[in-house]
Amino acid sequence: MPNLHEIGRNDRCPCGSGLKYKKCHIGRTLQVFPEPFKGRSIRERNIILLNAITDIFFGKGEDWNEMRNTLTEDKVRELYKIVAWLWPPQTDITSLLPKPSKTLRGLYTGDTRPQDILKNIVRYSLYTEEIIVVSPFLAPLTMKEEFSPLYNPSKYRADTLELIYFAVALTPWIETGIVNMIPNPMDFDYRLRKEIYSMATARYEANKEEFDKEIIAIAHVEGEHEYKRMMMRMPVDSFRKRIKEFKPNLSKAEVDKHVEYFLKQRRNDPLLLDEEMSSTTEMKIKRMGANLELGLYLGQATGSYLYTNSTFQWKEIMSAKQQTTDDSDEWTPLTRAFQSLDFTFLNNVDARFAYKLKEEGRLGGFRNYLRKIWRKIEEDNSPTQANSAAREFSDELQDEYRKTKEEWAKIDKSIVKFMTGPRGIATILSPLILGGLDWRIPALGFSVLGIGKLLSARYKRNEFKANVPLAVLLDLEKKNRKLK
């Protein structure tokens, strides 16, 4: 711990925020954790975190229900002590991010609740080699004490339950490097955060009316979902009162049946604390994940393409599409070929099963085909060469697609076997689902003015890409969207 009397008001704050001490921790508790893991990779630190989760929450052999019924604030604090220890505020995230390579690497920018990230990783996992996700774990030492789970763990018990679910399900994925869970670099780089927020704010102000409509629509859907979950933790007496207000003619026995059903729903929901909501304020975290600017920053830094399941974020990504002066799109034949097909995805499938498929190399031939496209896209091709390659790949797609249909038929049989085996899942609804896999490859990729400058300030020029050349929409709502 630094001697606070020796820190000048205008010195850099020891917490690592980049701010002057007078504008940061002066007058507030300053807790600086040493960085014992300097030189260790993100993956190594994540494995330490996963082991800590096992020790803290399952160390006595607890099953899931026992764990969620004994999820105390002390355990939440212990978890975030580990997070703070692994990722102190002075951590240089830039040096730890994966470097661009020939790996078919996607950066997930979709729904950001831990369970939604998991769902969309599982769905998309057979169509890529590696997935980067911005970690949903908070950086407790970069937050004000009143909001930090390190200092107010009682507010984060429900949120921590979702994080444990996410981490436990993805443990083998992270250990083998299929999923790379990276900290949000903006939590450790104040100047980066300031610039990213400034760029995002300017973009919002330029399209405020349209953005507001979209955000309100999304908030309405999410709000309804969260309200239903909140109702399930309502005190029983309050719930009885609500039922009587809604259906005043119900008898006591009928109300009791409703209450019994309500309690059963809460008990059987693995992502709800099986208890009434207390008077203690609970934090409901709206995680940002990677917005457009941060997504492009990370995509260029790590050599990743962007993929999302969110139509709202897809529109944002499309707004960063760069074209040549004649507005041509040399890769259009391939883009249209992808848009014409229905792709199969895993749906409501246990992450263990999805990992088993990945481990067995299922759809490996199709991933090899996609990797060839990815490497060709990254080459410095002339328009003529790109157009020729696009036509060749679109012709090849038909044959590769046929092979995937045969592979999915085998996977379907494997699902049945997994469900009926000793570790089978009692209820799986619609284990496979059809949707669109929309590939967009603009002539000059996706980029936003100012991102290159942010990268140049933190990397050597040959360590990052000039743009993000590809974006993919995991579209389960509408296939065959027209090119715009």
LOLOKE-85610 format. One record per residue (C-alpha): x, y negated, z negated; residue in three letters. Coordinates in steps of 0.2 Angstrom, whole numbers. Layout:
N
PT; X; Y; Z; ALA
...
END
This chain:
484
PT; 0; 0; 0; MET
PT; 8; -17; 5; PRO
PT; 10; -30; -8; ASN
PT; -4; -42; -5; LEU
PT; 5; -57; -13; HIS
PT; 19; -56; 0; GLU
PT; 7; -57; 15; ILE
PT; 5; -75; 22; GLY
PT; -12; -81; 27; ARG
PT; -7; -82; 45; ASN
PT; 3; -65; 45; ASP
PT; -5; -51; 55; ARG
PT; -17; -41; 43; CYS
PT; -9; -25; 38; PRO
PT; -25; -15; 42; CYS
PT; -19; -15; 60; GLY
PT; -34; -25; 67; SER
PT; -23; -38; 76; GLY
PT; -31; -52; 67; LEU
PT; -23; -64; 55; LYS
PT; -24; -59; 37; TYR
PT; -35; -75; 33; LYS
PT; -48; -69; 46; LYS
PT; -48; -51; 41; CYS
PT; -45; -43; 24; HIS
PT; -41; -58; 14; ILE
PT; -51; -57; -2; GLY
PT; -57; -40; 2; ARG
PT; -51; -23; -3; THR
PT; -37; -18; 9; LEU
PT; -34; 1; 10; GLN
PT; -20; 6; 23; VAL
PT; -17; 24; 26; PHE
PT; 0; 29; 31; PRO
PT; 1; 38; 48; GLU
PT; 8; 55; 44; PRO
PT; 3; 61; 61; PHE
PT; 13; 49; 72; LYS
PT; 18; 58; 88; GLY
PT; 4; 71; 86; ARG
PT; -8; 72; 101; SER
PT; -26; 68; 100; ILE
PT; -30; 87; 102; ARG
PT; -19; 91; 87; GLU
PT; -28; 78; 76; ARG
PT; -45; 84; 81; ASN
PT; -41; 102; 77; ILE
PT; -35; 96; 59; ILE
PT; -52; 87; 58; LEU
PT; -62; 102; 63; LEU
PT; -52; 113; 50; ASN
PT; -56; 99; 37; ALA
PT; -75; 100; 42; ILE
PT; -75; 119; 39; THR
PT; -66; 117; 22; ASP
PT; -77; 103; 16; ILE
PT; -94; 109; 21; PHE
PT; -92; 128; 23; PHE
PT; -78; 132; 11; GLY
PT; -88; 143; 0; LYS
PT; -95; 153; 14; GLY
PT; -111; 142; 16; GLU
PT; -123; 146; 30; ASP
PT; -130; 131; 40; TRP
PT; -145; 129; 28; ASN
PT; -135; 130; 13; GLU
PT; -123; 117; 20; MET
PT; -136; 104; 24; ARG
PT; -144; 107; 7; ASN
PT; -128; 103; -2; THR
PT; -122; 89; 9; LEU
PT; -117; 77; -5; THR
PT; -111; 59; -3; GLU
PT; -94; 66; -11; ASP
PT; -92; 77; 4; LYS
PT; -96; 63; 16; VAL
PT; -83; 52; 8; ARG
PT; -70; 67; 9; GLU
PT; -74; 69; 27; LEU
PT; -71; 51; 31; TYR
PT; -55; 51; 20; LYS
PT; -48; 63; 33; ILE
PT; -54; 53; 47; VAL
PT; -46; 38; 40; ALA
PT; -30; 48; 37; TRP
PT; -29; 54; 54; LEU
PT; -33; 38; 63; TRP
PT; -27; 23; 52; PRO
PT; -31; 6; 60; PRO
PT; -13; 3; 66; GLN
PT; -14; 19; 77; THR
PT; -8; 16; 95; ASP
PT; -22; 25; 105; ILE
PT; -15; 19; 122; THR
PT; 0; 30; 120; SER
PT; -10; 45; 115; LEU
PT; -23; 45; 129; LEU
PT; -20; 59; 143; PRO
PT; -11; 53; 158; LYS
PT; -18; 54; 176; PRO
PT; -15; 71; 183; SER
PT; -22; 83; 196; LYS
PT; -35; 90; 183; THR
PT; -53; 89; 188; LEU
PT; -57; 78; 173; ARG
PT; -74; 69; 169; GLY
PT; -77; 55; 157; LEU
PT; -94; 57; 149; TYR
PT; -104; 41; 148; THR
PT; -122; 47; 145; GLY
PT; -133; 48; 130; ASP
PT; -123; 45; 114; THR
PT; -132; 54; 100; ARG
PT; -120; 68; 95; PRO
PT; -133; 82; 99; GLN
PT; -136; 73; 116; ASP
PT; -117; 73; 120; ILE
PT; -116; 91; 116; LEU
PT; -131; 96; 127; LYS
PT; -124; 87; 142; ASN
PT; -107; 94; 139; ILE
PT; -114; 111; 139; VAL
PT; -125; 108; 155; ARG
PT; -111; 101; 165; TYR
PT; -96; 111; 159; SER
PT; -96; 124; 173; LEU
PT; -94; 110; 186; TYR
PT; -78; 103; 180; THR
PT; -61; 107; 171; GLU
PT; -60; 95; 157; GLU
PT; -72; 83; 149; ILE
PT; -67; 67; 140; ILE
PT; -79; 60; 127; VAL
PT; -78; 45; 116; VAL
PT; -78; 52; 98; SER
PT; -95; 49; 89; PRO
PT; -85; 49; 72; PHE
PT; -84; 32; 65; LEU
PT; -67; 23; 61; ALA
PT; -71; 19; 43; PRO
PT; -56; 7; 40; LEU
PT; -60; -4; 55; THR
PT; -78; -7; 48; MET
PT; -84; -19; 34; LYS
PT; -84; -11; 17; GLU
PT; -103; -13; 16; GLU
PT; -106; -3; 32; PHE
PT; -91; 10; 30; SER
PT; -95; 28; 26; PRO
PT; -79; 28; 16; LEU
PT; -86; 16; 4; TYR
PT; -105; 19; 6; ASN
PT; -106; 38; 9; PRO
PT; -124; 40; 3; SER
PT; -130; 30; 18; LYS
PT; -122; 42; 30; TYR
PT; -128; 59; 24; ARG
PT; -141; 61; 38; ALA
PT; -129; 55; 51; ASP
PT; -115; 66; 45; THR
PT; -126; 81; 47; LEU
PT; -128; 77; 66; GLU
PT; -109; 75; 67; LEU
PT; -106; 92; 59; ILE
PT; -118; 100; 71; TYR
PT; -108; 92; 86; PHE
PT; -91; 97; 79; ALA
PT; -95; 115; 74; VAL
PT; -103; 118; 91; ALA
PT; -88; 111; 101; LEU
PT; -74; 118; 90; THR
PT; -68; 131; 103; PRO
PT; -70; 119; 117; TRP
PT; -59; 106; 108; ILE
PT; -46; 119; 103; GLU
PT; -43; 125; 120; THR
PT; -43; 107; 128; GLY
PT; -59; 109; 138; ILE
PT; -66; 94; 129; VAL
PT; -55; 80; 124; ASN
PT; -63; 70; 110; MET
PT; -54; 53; 110; ILE
PT; -56; 39; 97; PRO
PT; -64; 23; 104; ASN
PT; -48; 12; 108; PRO
PT; -58; -4; 104; MET
PT; -59; 2; 86; ASP
PT; -40; 0; 85; PHE
PT; -36; -14; 97; ASP
PT; -45; -30; 93; TYR
PT; -40; -39; 108; ARG
PT; -46; -25; 120; LEU
PT; -63; -25; 110; ARG
PT; -65; -44; 112; LYS
PT; -61; -44; 131; GLU
PT; -73; -29; 134; ILE
PT; -87; -37; 124; TYR
PT; -84; -53; 133; SER
PT; -85; -45; 150; MET
PT; -100; -35; 145; ALA
PT; -109; -50; 139; THR
PT; -106; -60; 155; ALA
PT; -113; -46; 165; ARG
PT; -128; -45; 153; TYR
PT; -131; -64; 155; GLU
PT; -131; -63; 173; ALA
PT; -145; -50; 174; ASN
PT; -153; -53; 157; LYS
PT; -171; -51; 162; GLU
PT; -168; -34; 171; GLU
PT; -157; -28; 157; PHE
PT; -170; -32; 144; ASP
PT; -184; -22; 153; LYS
PT; -172; -7; 154; GLU
PT; -166; -8; 136; ILE
PT; -184; -11; 129; ILE
PT; -190; 5; 139; ALA
PT; -176; 15; 132; ILE
PT; -178; 9; 115; ALA
PT; -196; 13; 115; HIS
PT; -193; 31; 120; VAL
PT; -179; 33; 107; GLU
PT; -189; 24; 94; GLY
PT; -204; 36; 96; GLU
PT; -192; 51; 94; HIS
PT; -184; 44; 79; GLU
PT; -201; 39; 71; TYR
PT; -207; 57; 72; LYS
PT; -191; 63; 64; ARG
PT; -193; 50; 50; MET
PT; -211; 55; 47; MET
PT; -204; 73; 43; MET
PT; -195; 66; 28; ARG
PT; -209; 56; 22; MET
PT; -214; 60; 3; PRO
PT; -228; 72; 3; VAL
PT; -240; 61; -6; ASP
PT; -237; 48; 7; SER
PT; -240; 60; 21; PHE
PT; -256; 66; 13; ARG
PT; -262; 48; 13; LYS
PT; -257; 46; 31; ARG
PT; -267; 61; 36; ILE
PT; -282; 56; 27; LYS
PT; -281; 38; 35; GLU
PT; -280; 46; 52; PHE
PT; -293; 60; 49; LYS
PT; -304; 55; 34; PRO
PT; -316; 70; 36; ASN
PT; -303; 83; 33; LEU
PT; -305; 94; 18; SER
PT; -292; 96; 5; LYS
PT; -288; 113; 11; ALA
PT; -286; 107; 29; GLU
PT; -275; 93; 23; VAL
PT; -264; 106; 14; ASP
PT; -262; 116; 30; LYS
PT; -256; 100; 38; HIS
PT; -244; 97; 24; VAL
PT; -238; 115; 25; GLU
PT; -235; 114; 43; TYR
PT; -226; 98; 41; PHE
PT; -214; 105; 28; LEU
PT; -211; 120; 38; LYS
PT; -206; 109; 53; GLN
PT; -193; 100; 42; ARG
PT; -186; 115; 35; ARG
PT; -184; 123; 52; ASN
PT; -175; 108; 60; ASP
PT; -156; 111; 58; PRO
PT; -153; 92; 61; LEU
PT; -164; 86; 47; LEU
PT; -160; 85; 28; LEU
PT; -173; 96; 20; ASP
PT; -178; 83; 8; GLU
PT; -189; 68; 6; GLU
PT; -181; 52; 11; MET
PT; -174; 43; -5; SER
PT; -174; 25; -9; SER
PT; -156; 23; -4; THR
PT; -155; 15; 13; THR
PT; -149; 27; 27; GLU
PT; -139; 21; 41; MET
PT; -146; 26; 58; LYS
PT; -131; 24; 70; ILE
PT; -133; 18; 88; LYS
PT; -117; 24; 96; ARG
PT; -111; 14; 111; MET
PT; -100; 28; 118; GLY
PT; -92; 20; 134; ALA
PT; -101; 6; 142; ASN
PT; -97; 1; 160; LEU
PT; -81; -9; 156; GLU
PT; -74; 3; 144; LEU
PT; -79; 18; 155; GLY
PT; -69; 11; 169; LEU
PT; -54; 6; 158; TYR
PT; -53; 24; 151; LEU
PT; -57; 32; 168; GLY
PT; -42; 22; 176; GLN
PT; -31; 25; 161; ALA
PT; -34; 44; 161; THR
PT; -37; 48; 179; GLY
PT; -55; 53; 176; SER
PT; -71; 51; 186; TYR
PT; -86; 45; 177; LEU
PT; -101; 56; 174; TYR
PT; -118; 52; 166; THR
PT; -135; 59; 164; ASN
PT; -142; 41; 161; SER
PT; -151; 32; 175; THR
PT; -148; 16; 166; PHE
PT; -129; 19; 165; GLN
PT; -129; 25; 183; TRP
PT; -136; 9; 189; LYS
PT; -122; 0; 179; GLU
PT; -109; 11; 187; ILE
PT; -116; 8; 205; MET
PT; -115; -11; 202; SER
PT; -96; -8; 201; ALA
PT; -95; 1; 218; LYS
PT; -82; -7; 229; GLN
PT; -84; -7; 248; GLN
PT; -73; -11; 263; THR
PT; -77; -27; 273; THR
PT; -88; -18; 285; ASP
PT; -98; -9; 271; ASP
PT; -94; 8; 278; SER
PT; -93; 23; 267; ASP
PT; -81; 36; 274; GLU
PT; -87; 50; 262; TRP
PT; -106; 48; 266; THR
PT; -107; 65; 275; PRO
PT; -101; 74; 259; LEU
PT; -111; 63; 248; THR
PT; -127; 67; 258; ARG
PT; -123; 85; 258; ALA
PT; -122; 85; 239; PHE
PT; -139; 75; 237; GLN
PT; -148; 88; 248; SER
PT; -145; 102; 236; LEU
PT; -153; 108; 220; ASP
PT; -140; 113; 207; PHE
PT; -142; 125; 192; THR
PT; -138; 119; 175; PHE
PT; -138; 128; 158; LEU
PT; -152; 121; 147; ASN
PT; -156; 124; 129; ASN
PT; -142; 137; 128; VAL
PT; -131; 140; 113; ASP
PT; -114; 132; 115; ALA
PT; -105; 148; 111; ARG
PT; -113; 156; 126; PHE
PT; -108; 142; 137; ALA
PT; -90; 143; 131; TYR
PT; -90; 162; 134; LYS
PT; -95; 158; 152; LEU
PT; -81; 145; 154; LYS
PT; -69; 157; 146; GLU
PT; -74; 171; 158; GLU
PT; -71; 159; 173; GLY
PT; -88; 159; 179; ARG
PT; -91; 147; 194; LEU
PT; -72; 146; 195; GLY
PT; -72; 146; 214; GLY
PT; -84; 131; 215; PHE
PT; -73; 122; 203; ARG
PT; -58; 125; 214; ASN
PT; -68; 118; 228; TYR
PT; -72; 103; 218; LEU
PT; -54; 101; 213; ARG
PT; -49; 101; 231; LYS
PT; -61; 87; 235; ILE
PT; -55; 77; 219; TRP
PT; -37; 78; 225; ARG
PT; -41; 73; 243; LYS
PT; -51; 58; 236; ILE
PT; -36; 52; 226; GLU
PT; -25; 52; 241; GLU
PT; -22; 36; 250; ASP
PT; -32; 41; 266; ASN
PT; -36; 30; 281; SER
PT; -55; 28; 285; PRO
PT; -53; 41; 299; THR
PT; -44; 54; 288; GLN
PT; -57; 52; 274; ALA
PT; -72; 53; 286; ASN
PT; -64; 69; 294; SER
PT; -61; 77; 277; ALA
PT; -79; 72; 271; ALA
PT; -86; 82; 286; ARG
PT; -75; 97; 283; GLU
PT; -79; 97; 264; PHE
PT; -98; 95; 268; SER
PT; -97; 110; 280; ASP
PT; -88; 120; 267; GLU
PT; -101; 115; 253; LEU
PT; -114; 126; 261; GLN
PT; -104; 142; 259; ASP
PT; -98; 137; 242; GLU
PT; -115; 133; 237; TYR
PT; -122; 150; 242; ARG
PT; -108; 158; 232; LYS
PT; -114; 148; 216; THR
PT; -132; 154; 219; LYS
PT; -126; 172; 218; GLU
PT; -115; 168; 202; GLU
PT; -130; 160; 194; TRP
PT; -140; 176; 196; ALA
PT; -127; 185; 187; LYS
PT; -126; 172; 173; ILE
PT; -145; 173; 171; ASP
PT; -143; 192; 167; LYS
PT; -129; 188; 155; SER
PT; -141; 176; 146; ILE
PT; -154; 190; 143; VAL
PT; -140; 201; 137; LYS
PT; -133; 188; 125; PHE
PT; -151; 184; 118; MET
PT; -154; 202; 114; THR
PT; -137; 206; 108; GLY
PT; -132; 206; 89; PRO
PT; -128; 188; 89; ARG
PT; -143; 184; 101; GLY
PT; -153; 168; 100; ILE
PT; -171; 171; 94; ALA
PT; -179; 157; 104; THR
PT; -172; 150; 121; ILE
PT; -184; 141; 132; LEU
PT; -179; 138; 150; SER
PT; -161; 143; 149; PRO
PT; -158; 137; 167; LEU
PT; -164; 121; 175; ILE
PT; -163; 114; 192; LEU
PT; -157; 96; 195; GLY
PT; -147; 85; 206; GLY
PT; -128; 83; 206; LEU
PT; -125; 66; 214; ASP
PT; -107; 63; 220; TRP
PT; -103; 45; 225; ARG
PT; -87; 40; 233; ILE
PT; -86; 22; 238; PRO
PT; -72; 17; 250; ALA
PT; -63; 7; 237; LEU
PT; -69; 16; 222; GLY
PT; -77; 8; 206; PHE
PT; -69; -6; 198; SER
PT; -73; -22; 188; VAL
PT; -63; -38; 189; LEU
PT; -52; -40; 174; GLY
PT; -50; -21; 169; ILE
PT; -34; -20; 179; GLY
PT; -27; -35; 169; LYS
PT; -31; -26; 152; LEU
PT; -23; -10; 158; LEU
PT; -7; -19; 164; SER
PT; -5; -27; 147; ALA
PT; -4; -10; 139; ARG
PT; 3; 2; 153; TYR
PT; 16; 2; 166; LYS
PT; 9; 0; 183; ARG
PT; 11; 18; 189; ASN
PT; 3; 25; 173; GLU
PT; -15; 21; 178; PHE
PT; -26; 21; 193; LYS
PT; -31; 6; 203; ALA
PT; -49; 11; 202; ASN
PT; -61; 25; 198; VAL
PT; -64; 34; 214; PRO
PT; -79; 45; 210; LEU
PT; -94; 44; 199; ALA
PT; -107; 59; 196; VAL
PT; -125; 58; 191; LEU
PT; -132; 74; 182; LEU
PT; -149; 71; 188; ASP
PT; -163; 82; 180; LEU
PT; -177; 70; 184; GLU
PT; -176; 66; 203; LYS
PT; -166; 75; 216; LYS
PT; -161; 69; 234; ASN
PT; -160; 50; 229; ARG
PT; -157; 40; 244; LYS
PT; -140; 31; 246; LEU
PT; -141; 13; 243; LYS
END
